[in-house]
Amino acid sequence: MDLSRFEDKLSNEWFKTFAGDIAAIRTTTAFHRVVEQAAAGIRADIVLIDVGPNLGAINRAALIAADTVLMPLAADLFSLKGLSNLGPTLRDWRRNWQQLVLPQVPAGFSAPRAEMRPLGYVIMQPEMRLDRPVKAYARWLERIPWVYSMAVLGEGAPPRGDDRHCVATLRNYRSLMPLAHDARKPMFDLKAADGALGSTQKYVQTCYREFRALAEGVLARTEELHRP
């Protein structure tokens, strides 16, 4: 929440970067330097930047520091609307930064490339209810590859059933979330001492397998993008 006070400053400085204002560039690249310093401190190969579902100034400053972007989606109208807005916005941020700002960055000043290359998307399954038709979920699900290809990748409509950009589908782990919050640890690392007993512990193991598969999928796609 403390970052919210930084939002106005980031918003005001964005357009000043186009004119080569060094103070504005330093402010806008603050998250980039934090990432660099943290990664250097523990010799990290990959840094995960988790941002909320909006296109505000904080997210813009965080995303321009990112090499790739992985998009979590639900099969509903709001996710598809957000996806339609996200693709053009990322391209606009990338173009402005690379064409207007980077040429004016002084030598020796660490600034991100604002690559923000689309890595794919993750489908978050809803909590199924008997009074909610499954057909509606399937209908929105079928539209995701089309919207992703058109809005995010800027390509033509994909063949029907083409979901090659889907990295993983994660089920709803609502019953594990309160336990994870209380234990202050990931859902997939919950132990019996944390309250994950009996069948819940089997659910934790399923959660671990799915998140491991997600991590491996993200790693494989990241390596593929960075392969010469």
Backbone hydrogen bonds, N-H to C=O, Kabsch-Sander energy under -0.5 kcal/mol:
donor,donor_aa,acceptor,acceptor_aa,energy
4,S,1,M,-1.6
5,R,2,D,-1.2
6,F,3,L,-1.7
7,E,3,L,-0.8
7,E,4,S,-0.6
8,D,4,S,-0.6
10,L,6,F,-2.3
11,S,7,E,-2.6
12,N,8,D,-2.4
13,E,9,K,-1.9
14,W,10,L,-1.2
15,F,11,S,-0.5
17,T,13,E,-1.3
17,T,14,W,-0.8
18,F,14,W,-0.6
18,F,15,F,-0.5
19,A,16,K,-1.0
20,G,17,T,-1.7
21,D,16,K,-1.8
22,I,20,G,-0.6
25,I,21,D,-2.3
26,R,22,I,-2.6
27,T,23,A,-2.1
28,T,24,A,-2.6
29,T,25,I,-1.7
30,A,27,T,-1.5
33,R,29,T,-1.9
34,V,30,A,-2.1
35,V,31,F,-2.5
36,E,32,H,-2.4
37,Q,33,R,-2.7
38,A,34,V,-2.5
39,A,35,V,-2.6
40,A,36,E,-2.3
41,G,37,Q,-2.0
42,I,38,A,-1.2
43,R,39,A,-0.8
44,A,39,A,-2.1
49,I,47,V,-0.5
50,D,48,L,-0.6
51,V,49,I,-0.6
54,N,52,G,-2.0
60,R,56,G,-2.1
61,A,57,A,-2.3
62,A,58,I,-2.0
63,L,59,N,-3.0
64,I,60,R,-2.2
65,A,62,A,-0.7
66,A,63,L,-1.9
69,V,117,R,-2.3
71,M,120,G,-2.1
73,L,122,V,-3.5
75,A,124,M,-0.5
76,D,74,A,-2.0
80,L,76,D,-1.7
81,K,77,L,-2.4
82,G,78,F,-2.4
83,L,79,S,-2.5
84,S,80,L,-2.0
85,N,81,K,-1.5
86,L,82,G,-2.5
87,G,83,L,-1.8
89,T,85,N,-1.6
90,L,86,L,-2.8
91,R,87,G,-1.9
92,D,88,P,-2.1
93,W,89,T,-2.8
94,R,90,L,-2.6
95,R,91,R,-2.5
96,N,92,D,-2.5
97,W,93,W,-2.4
98,Q,94,R,-2.7
99,Q,95,R,-2.4
100,L,96,N,-2.1
101,V,96,N,-1.0
101,V,97,W,-1.0
102,L,97,W,-2.8
104,Q,101,V,-2.0
105,V,102,L,-1.5
109,F,106,P,-1.7
110,S,108,G,-0.5
111,A,109,F,-0.7
114,A,64,I,-1.1
116,M,66,A,-2.0
117,R,67,D,-2.8
119,L,69,V,-2.9
120,G,69,V,-0.8
121,Y,165,H,-2.2
122,V,71,M,-2.3
123,I,168,A,-2.4
124,M,73,L,-3.4
124,M,122,V,-0.5
125,Q,123,I,-0.7
125,Q,170,L,-3.1
128,M,126,P,-0.8
132,R,129,R,-1.5
137,Y,133,P,-0.7
138,A,134,V,-2.2
139,R,135,K,-2.4
140,W,136,A,-2.0
141,L,137,Y,-2.3
142,E,138,A,-2.0
143,R,139,R,-0.7
143,R,140,W,-0.7
144,I,140,W,-0.8
144,I,141,L,-0.7
147,V,143,R,-2.4
148,Y,144,I,-2.8
149,S,145,P,-2.3
150,M,146,W,-2.3
151,A,147,V,-2.9
152,V,147,V,-0.7
152,V,148,Y,-1.3
153,L,148,Y,-2.0
155,E,149,S,-2.8
162,D,159,P,-2.0
163,D,161,G,-0.9
166,C,163,D,-2.1
167,V,121,Y,-2.8
167,V,165,H,-0.7
168,A,121,Y,-0.8
170,L,123,I,-2.9
173,Y,171,R,-0.6
176,L,173,Y,-1.5
177,M,173,Y,-1.2
177,M,174,R,-0.5
180,A,176,L,-2.4
181,H,177,M,-2.5
182,D,178,P,-2.3
183,A,179,L,-2.4
184,R,180,A,-1.2
185,K,180,A,-1.6
189,D,186,P,-1.6
190,L,187,M,-1.2
194,D,191,K,-1.5
195,G,192,A,-1.8
196,A,191,K,-1.7
197,L,195,G,-1.5
200,T,197,L,-2.1
201,Q,198,G,-0.9
202,K,198,G,-1.0
203,Y,199,S,-1.7
204,V,200,T,-2.0
205,Q,201,Q,-1.8
206,T,202,K,-2.0
207,C,203,Y,-2.3
208,Y,204,V,-2.4
209,R,205,Q,-2.1
210,E,206,T,-2.2
211,F,207,C,-2.5
212,R,208,Y,-2.3
213,A,209,R,-2.2
214,L,210,E,-2.0
215,A,211,F,-2.5
216,E,212,R,-2.6
217,G,213,A,-2.2
218,V,214,L,-2.6
219,L,215,A,-2.4
220,A,216,E,-2.4
221,R,217,G,-2.1
222,T,218,V,-2.4
223,E,219,L,-2.5
224,E,220,A,-2.0
225,L,221,R,-2.1
226,H,222,T,-1.6
227,R,224,E,-0.8
